[in-house]
Amino acid sequence: MTLPQLMQIIWTISGVLLVVLILLHSPKGDGLGGIGGQAQLFTSAKSAEKTLNQITWTLSIVFIALTIVLSAGWLTPQG
């Protein structure tokens, strides 16, 4: 497996996880996480939203950075 292939796999996984995390967000802090009782894992709704926001921002940065690197062709050999 080459480095560009590995980065494409990470890019795809981060994109899918980003969609799932965005769907978990809700103005009330419950979102789709309330269906399975996942919101009860945290001590409060504020803690859950804060954690969800941090993970979402991190995945967004990873996704955008990989998009730039993969689209610019910096990993393909020149020749």
Helices and strands as residue ranges (DSSP letters): H 3-24, G 31-34, G 38-41, H 45-72
